[in-house]
Structures are given as structure tokens and as C-alpha cells.
Amino acid sequence: TRPAVDALGLEDEVDTVLLSFEVGAMKPDAPIYEEALRRLAVDADQAVFVEDQADYCEGAEALGIRALRIERKGRDPDPERHPVIGDLRALLQLV
């Protein structure tokens, strides 16, 4: 994953990139979300987490992070569990 992130220049476009193998924690376990909050220097209620898997959204929500689920074409959405967005452009209207 790190070579792909580097090749895309992703870290130039976002505030931080966390890769589970580098952090030593995986979603939906709390430490990966806590590390993200630490790196961003924000409280949970100031953060928004975007993910396509409901269980990972629930891991963020357990810490008080607002979670939005991105729904990719061809998957069955479950908007009752989390607010659903169609793409990352929709995120800009919500934050």
C-alpha cells in the first residue's frame, strides 16, 4: 500500500495518511482512529471518517467520530446504519 500512496502523491492532498501496518492497529479497533486524531490534533467531535464498510464506520463512531459511508456502485446500501454518500465530492457539502 505504501508504494501506491507514494506513487499517487496522496499525502500531498490530505492532512495525514495512516496505513494499518505502519500504525500497528487495524480498523475497527480504537487505536487506529485514536492515532488519526492524534496526528490531526483534533478531538473526535471535530473529525469526519469516510469508509465503505459499515463495521469500520461503527469503530469510528464508538469514539465519537462522525462517520459517513461511501456507497460504491453495485453494492446494497444500508442507509439506516450510517449516512451514505455516493462519492467524495458529496462529502464537501456535508462538512
Sequence and secondary structure as in RCSB ss.txt:
>XXXX:A:sequence
TRPAVDALGLEDEVDTVLLSFEVGAMKPDAPIYEEALRRLAVDADQAVFVEDQADYCEGAEALGIRALRIERKGR
DPDPERHPVIGDLRALLQLV
>XXXX:A:secstr
 HHHHHHHTGGGTSS    HHHHT  TTSHHHHHHHHHHHT  GGG EEEES HHHHHHHHTTT EEEEE  TTS
   TTTS EESSHHHHHHH 
